[in-house]
Amino acid sequence: MSTSQAWRVAVIGAGTISQRVHIPVFQKQPNTTVVAVCDVNEARARAVADETGGATVYSSYEKMLTEVQPDITVVATPNIFHKPMATAALEAGSHVLCEKPVALTYHDAQAMFATAAAHDRVLTVGTHFRFTGPMQAAKAHAEHGFFGRIYAARTVWQRRNGIPGYGSWFTNQELAGGGALLDIGVHTLDRALYIMNYPKPKRVTGVMFAEFGPRGRGLGGWGADIFKPSASARYDVDDVAWAQVIFEDASVLHFQVAWASNYPETFLTELFGDEGGARIGGLDSVELYTMLNGMEVKTDTQLPAQKSSSYDQLITNFVRRLNGDASADIVTPEQALVHVQIVDAITRSAAEGREIVL
């Protein structure tokens, strides 16, 4: 496609992430305009649309897709709606940026990417943490062979008090499909798999707990429609998930996420290679470990602050890819399917109390 292509963007879901991230970043892209905002809460959609300077407001995404026929559609809604909304947008001829998880099951994700391929559209997922400075530095080291063969990794996102939207769709199994595993778990997986170059999973063992939310503990300060703890506030999702994934190349990944825990806030990815290792922090540090002239070496890499957020990078790369730049890094269908396959297997393993062989 020509770089002179003008992109008309529609956003389904006018929650805080669209207001603070999707819409402002798309508005900054060359030749890109947010032309429609859709939400079942029409007042919220109108308030968000007003910030764009003229986007049309809808409460029906079907009507919006028919009347606007956007070039790009952002799906930022409760998880259960990702598949029908993204599929409708793809079938209407729109490229789609879908919030994670792209789907609740591996089968559904496969169907969505098949629809994208059939309509020659791009469907990608908003796992933006791969675009932080530490992750990009670690990826560069991996591509230049610093780690050698990465035979093991550990990836962790453990919050102290971080249950979002208590009593809202976030904590409702019927709308979210899951809790911490589907929310921060997909981000956490992408951090490790991105550096490991997405090996194919073979066996998965997982456990899940709901230790804090059912008691109204560990609540965070964000998420739509937050309610105070009460007997009527629904919470029937997980707030902790641990897993081990063994890949076809015999490498292994230890995975650990928690919305809430009696443990310090932890956000890191550790890599173990036969030539070097790393401890990758959240936003500003990478520790490298190797041997040099027979001696142990540790390098603390303090990275400069990024000029733009990881979400800026994700959306910028998405638009660049649509403009024909094949080097622009986006979450590919193959990568997104691995996310869903692993999450699906963790859920099944926890429910059935056994290892899942893929």
C-alpha positions as CSV (number, residue, x, y, z in Angstrom):
1,M,0.0,0.0,0.0
2,S,1.1,3.5,-0.6
3,T,2.3,5.6,2.3
4,S,-0.1,8.3,1.1
5,Q,-3.1,6.1,2.2
6,A,-5.5,7.9,4.4
7,W,-6.7,5.7,7.2
8,R,-10.1,6.2,8.8
9,V,-10.2,4.6,12.3
10,A,-13.2,3.5,14.3
11,V,-13.0,2.5,18.0
12,I,-15.3,0.0,19.6
13,G,-15.2,0.5,23.4
14,A,-14.8,4.0,24.9
15,G,-13.2,2.9,28.2
16,T,-10.1,4.5,29.7
17,I,-7.7,2.6,27.4
18,S,-9.3,4.1,24.3
19,Q,-9.6,7.5,25.8
20,R,-6.0,7.6,27.0
21,V,-4.2,5.5,24.5
22,H,-5.9,4.3,21.3
23,I,-7.5,7.5,20.2
24,P,-4.7,10.0,21.0
25,V,-2.0,7.7,19.4
26,F,-3.9,7.1,16.3
27,Q,-4.7,10.8,16.0
28,K,-0.9,11.4,16.0
29,Q,-0.3,9.1,13.0
30,P,0.2,10.7,9.6
31,N,-2.9,10.6,7.4
32,T,-4.9,8.9,10.1
33,T,-8.2,10.1,11.6
34,V,-10.5,8.7,14.2
35,V,-13.9,9.0,12.6
36,A,-16.2,7.0,14.9
37,V,-16.5,5.9,18.5
38,C,-18.9,3.2,19.6
39,D,-19.9,2.1,23.1
40,V,-23.1,0.8,24.6
41,N,-22.7,3.7,27.1
42,E,-23.5,6.4,24.5
43,A,-22.8,9.2,27.0
44,R,-19.3,7.9,27.5
45,A,-18.8,7.4,23.8
46,R,-19.9,11.0,23.2
47,A,-17.5,12.3,25.8
48,V,-14.6,10.5,24.2
49,A,-15.6,11.4,20.7
50,D,-15.7,15.1,21.7
51,E,-11.9,14.9,22.4
52,T,-11.3,13.8,18.8
53,G,-12.9,17.0,17.4
54,G,-15.7,15.4,15.4
55,A,-15.9,11.6,15.5
56,T,-19.4,10.2,15.0
57,V,-20.9,8.4,18.0
58,Y,-22.6,5.0,17.8
59,S,-24.1,2.6,20.3
60,S,-24.3,-0.2,17.7
61,Y,-21.1,-1.5,16.2
62,E,-22.9,-3.2,13.3
63,K,-24.5,0.1,12.4
64,M,-21.1,1.9,12.7
65,L,-19.4,-0.6,10.4
66,T,-22.1,-0.4,7.8
67,E,-22.3,3.4,7.8
68,V,-18.7,4.4,8.3
69,Q,-16.9,1.5,6.6
70,P,-13.6,2.2,8.5
71,D,-10.2,1.2,7.2
72,I,-9.0,0.3,10.7
73,T,-11.1,-0.8,13.7
74,V,-10.0,-1.0,17.3
75,V,-11.8,-3.5,19.5
76,A,-11.4,-2.6,23.1
77,T,-14.3,-4.3,24.8
78,P,-15.0,-7.0,27.4
79,N,-13.2,-10.2,26.2
80,I,-16.3,-12.1,25.3
81,F,-17.1,-9.6,22.5
82,H,-13.6,-9.7,20.8
83,K,-14.4,-12.5,18.4
84,P,-17.8,-11.3,17.1
85,M,-16.8,-7.7,16.9
86,A,-13.4,-8.3,15.3
87,T,-14.9,-10.8,12.8
88,A,-17.6,-8.3,11.8
89,A,-15.0,-5.6,11.2
90,L,-12.8,-7.9,9.2
91,E,-15.8,-9.0,7.1
92,A,-16.7,-5.3,6.5
93,G,-13.2,-4.8,5.0
94,S,-11.4,-3.3,8.0
95,H,-8.0,-4.1,9.4
96,V,-8.3,-4.8,13.2
97,L,-6.3,-4.0,16.3
98,C,-7.8,-6.1,19.0
99,E,-7.1,-5.8,22.7
100,K,-5.7,-8.9,24.4
101,P,-6.7,-11.7,24.6
102,V,-7.7,-11.9,20.9
103,A,-10.1,-14.7,21.8
104,L,-11.1,-16.9,24.7
105,T,-10.3,-20.2,23.0
106,Y,-7.7,-21.5,20.5
107,H,-10.5,-22.6,18.2
108,D,-12.0,-19.1,18.1
109,A,-8.6,-17.4,17.5
110,Q,-7.9,-19.8,14.6
111,A,-11.3,-18.8,13.1
112,M,-10.6,-15.1,13.5
113,F,-7.2,-15.3,11.8
114,A,-8.7,-17.4,9.0
115,T,-11.3,-14.7,8.4
116,A,-8.6,-12.0,8.3
117,A,-6.7,-14.1,5.7
118,A,-9.8,-14.7,3.6
119,H,-10.5,-11.0,3.4
120,D,-6.8,-10.0,3.0
121,R,-6.9,-7.9,6.2
122,V,-4.5,-7.6,9.1
123,L,-5.6,-8.7,12.5
124,T,-3.2,-8.0,15.4
125,V,-3.2,-7.9,19.2
126,G,-2.4,-5.1,21.6
127,T,0.5,-6.8,23.6
128,H,2.6,-3.7,23.7
129,F,5.1,-4.5,26.4
130,R,7.5,-5.9,23.8
131,F,8.1,-2.3,22.7
132,T,9.6,-1.1,26.0
133,G,13.3,-0.1,26.0
134,P,14.4,-3.2,28.1
135,M,12.6,-5.6,25.8
136,Q,13.9,-4.1,22.6
137,A,17.4,-4.1,24.1
138,A,17.1,-7.8,25.1
139,K,15.7,-8.7,21.7
140,A,18.7,-7.0,20.0
141,H,21.1,-9.0,22.2
142,A,19.2,-12.2,21.3
143,E,19.4,-11.6,17.6
144,H,23.1,-10.9,17.8
145,G,23.6,-14.3,19.6
146,F,24.5,-13.0,23.1
147,F,22.4,-15.6,24.9
148,G,23.3,-18.5,22.6
149,R,20.5,-21.1,22.9
150,I,17.9,-19.9,25.4
151,Y,17.0,-23.2,27.1
152,A,14.9,-21.7,29.9
153,A,13.0,-18.5,30.9
154,R,11.0,-17.2,33.8
155,T,8.4,-14.5,33.3
156,V,6.5,-12.8,36.1
157,W,4.0,-10.1,36.7
158,Q,2.9,-10.2,40.3
159,R,0.9,-7.3,41.7
160,R,0.5,-6.5,45.4
161,N,-2.9,-4.9,45.1
162,G,-4.0,-4.8,41.5
163,I,-7.4,-6.4,40.9
164,P,-9.1,-4.1,38.2
165,G,-12.7,-3.1,38.0
166,Y,-13.9,-5.0,41.0
167,G,-17.5,-6.0,40.4
168,S,-17.3,-4.9,36.7
169,W,-16.8,-7.1,33.6
170,F,-13.2,-7.6,34.6
171,T,-14.3,-9.9,37.5
172,N,-17.2,-11.5,35.7
173,Q,-16.5,-14.9,34.2
174,E,-19.3,-14.6,31.6
175,L,-17.9,-11.3,30.2
176,A,-14.1,-11.6,30.8
177,G,-13.7,-15.4,30.4
178,G,-11.0,-15.3,33.1
179,G,-9.1,-13.0,35.4
180,A,-5.3,-12.4,35.8
181,L,-4.4,-15.1,33.3
182,L,-6.3,-13.4,30.4
183,D,-5.6,-9.8,31.5
184,I,-1.9,-9.5,32.4
185,G,-1.0,-13.1,31.6
186,V,-1.0,-12.5,27.8
187,H,1.4,-9.5,28.2
188,T,3.7,-11.6,30.5
189,L,3.8,-14.5,28.0
190,D,4.6,-12.2,25.1
191,R,7.6,-10.7,26.9
192,A,9.3,-14.1,27.2
193,L,8.1,-15.7,23.9
194,Y,9.2,-12.6,22.0
195,I,12.8,-13.0,23.1
196,M,12.7,-16.8,22.7
197,N,11.5,-16.4,19.1
198,Y,8.2,-18.1,19.8
199,P,9.1,-21.8,20.1
200,K,6.2,-24.2,19.6
201,P,4.6,-25.3,22.9
202,K,4.4,-29.1,23.5
203,R,3.3,-29.7,27.1
204,V,1.6,-27.3,29.6
205,T,0.9,-27.7,33.3
206,G,-0.9,-24.9,35.1
207,V,-2.7,-24.0,38.4
208,M,-5.0,-21.1,39.1
209,F,-6.3,-19.6,42.3
210,A,-8.9,-17.0,43.5
211,E,-7.5,-16.2,46.9
212,F,-8.1,-12.4,47.2
213,G,-10.9,-11.2,45.0
214,P,-13.7,-13.3,46.6
215,R,-12.8,-11.7,49.9
216,G,-12.8,-8.2,48.4
217,R,-9.0,-7.9,49.0
218,G,-6.2,-6.8,46.7
219,L,-8.2,-4.2,44.7
220,G,-6.5,-1.9,42.3
221,G,-7.4,1.7,41.5
222,W,-8.3,1.3,37.8
223,G,-10.7,-0.5,35.5
224,A,-14.1,0.6,34.3
225,D,-17.1,0.8,36.7
226,I,-15.3,0.0,39.9
227,F,-17.6,-1.0,42.8
228,K,-16.9,-1.2,46.5
229,P,-16.7,-4.7,47.9
230,S,-20.2,-6.0,48.7
231,A,-22.1,-9.2,48.6
232,S,-23.6,-8.2,45.2
233,A,-20.2,-7.5,43.5
234,R,-19.5,-10.5,41.3
235,Y,-16.0,-12.1,41.4
236,D,-15.7,-15.5,39.8
237,V,-12.4,-15.3,38.0
238,D,-8.8,-16.2,38.9
239,D,-6.5,-13.7,40.5
240,V,-3.4,-16.0,40.4
241,A,-2.0,-18.3,37.7
242,W,1.3,-20.3,37.6
243,A,2.4,-22.6,34.8
244,Q,5.2,-24.5,33.2
245,V,5.4,-24.7,29.4
246,I,7.8,-27.2,27.7
247,F,8.5,-26.5,24.0
248,E,9.2,-28.8,21.1
249,D,12.9,-27.6,21.1
250,A,13.1,-28.9,24.8
251,S,13.3,-25.3,26.2
252,V,11.1,-24.5,29.2
253,L,9.2,-21.5,30.5
254,H,8.1,-20.8,34.0
255,F,5.1,-18.4,34.0
256,Q,3.7,-16.6,37.1
257,V,1.0,-13.8,37.2
258,A,-1.1,-12.4,40.0
259,W,-3.5,-9.5,40.3
260,A,-2.9,-9.6,44.1
261,S,-0.5,-11.3,46.4
262,N,1.2,-11.0,49.8
263,Y,4.5,-10.3,48.0
264,P,6.3,-7.3,46.5
265,E,5.2,-5.9,43.2
266,T,7.3,-7.9,40.6
267,F,7.5,-7.4,36.9
268,L,10.4,-9.2,35.2
269,T,11.5,-11.7,32.6
270,E,14.6,-13.8,33.1
271,L,16.5,-15.6,30.3
272,F,18.9,-18.5,30.7
273,G,21.1,-19.2,27.7
274,D,24.1,-21.4,27.2
275,E,26.2,-18.3,26.4
276,G,24.5,-15.6,28.4
277,G,21.6,-14.7,30.6
278,A,19.5,-11.7,31.5
279,R,17.1,-10.2,34.0
280,I,14.8,-7.8,32.2
281,G,13.0,-5.2,34.4
282,G,9.9,-3.3,33.7
283,L,10.8,0.0,32.0
284,D,14.4,1.0,32.5
285,S,16.8,-1.8,33.2
286,V,18.4,-4.9,31.7
287,E,21.0,-7.0,33.7
288,L,23.2,-9.2,31.5
289,Y,25.3,-12.1,32.7
290,T,28.0,-14.1,30.8
291,M,31.6,-15.3,31.0
292,L,34.5,-13.3,29.7
293,N,38.1,-14.6,29.7
294,G,37.1,-17.3,32.2
295,M,35.5,-14.8,34.6
296,E,31.9,-14.1,35.5
297,V,30.6,-10.8,34.2
298,K,27.5,-8.8,35.1
299,T,26.5,-5.7,33.1
300,D,23.9,-3.3,34.4
301,T,22.4,-1.6,31.4
302,Q,20.5,1.6,32.4
303,L,18.4,2.6,29.4
304,P,17.4,6.1,28.6
305,A,13.7,7.0,28.9
306,Q,11.8,6.3,25.8
307,K,10.5,9.3,23.9
308,S,7.2,7.5,23.3
309,S,5.2,4.9,25.1
310,S,5.2,1.2,24.2
311,Y,1.6,1.7,23.0
312,D,2.8,4.5,20.7
313,Q,5.3,2.0,19.2
314,L,2.7,-0.7,18.8
315,I,0.2,1.5,17.0
316,T,2.9,3.3,14.9
317,N,4.2,-0.1,13.7
318,F,0.7,-1.3,13.0
319,V,0.1,1.7,10.7
320,R,3.6,1.3,9.1
321,R,2.8,-2.3,8.3
322,L,-0.5,-1.3,6.7
323,N,1.5,1.2,4.7
324,G,3.6,-1.6,3.3
325,D,6.6,-1.6,5.6
326,A,7.2,-5.3,6.1
327,S,9.9,-4.6,8.7
328,A,7.4,-3.0,11.1
329,D,7.2,-5.2,14.2
330,I,3.6,-6.3,15.0
331,V,2.1,-9.3,16.8
332,T,1.7,-11.8,13.9
333,P,-1.1,-14.4,13.6
334,E,1.4,-17.2,14.4
335,Q,2.5,-15.4,17.6
336,A,-1.0,-14.5,18.7
337,L,-2.1,-18.1,18.2
338,V,0.7,-19.3,20.5
339,H,-0.5,-16.9,23.2
340,V,-4.0,-18.3,23.0
341,Q,-2.9,-21.9,22.8
342,I,-0.8,-21.7,26.0
343,V,-3.5,-19.8,27.9
344,D,-6.1,-22.3,26.8
345,A,-3.9,-25.1,27.9
346,I,-3.2,-23.5,31.3
347,T,-6.9,-23.1,31.9
348,R,-7.6,-26.7,30.9
349,S,-4.7,-28.0,33.0
350,A,-5.9,-26.1,36.1
351,A,-9.5,-27.3,35.7
352,E,-8.6,-31.0,35.0
353,G,-5.6,-31.3,37.3
354,R,-3.3,-32.7,34.7
355,E,-0.7,-31.9,32.1
356,I,-2.0,-30.9,28.7
357,V,-0.2,-32.3,25.7
358,L,-0.6,-30.1,22.6
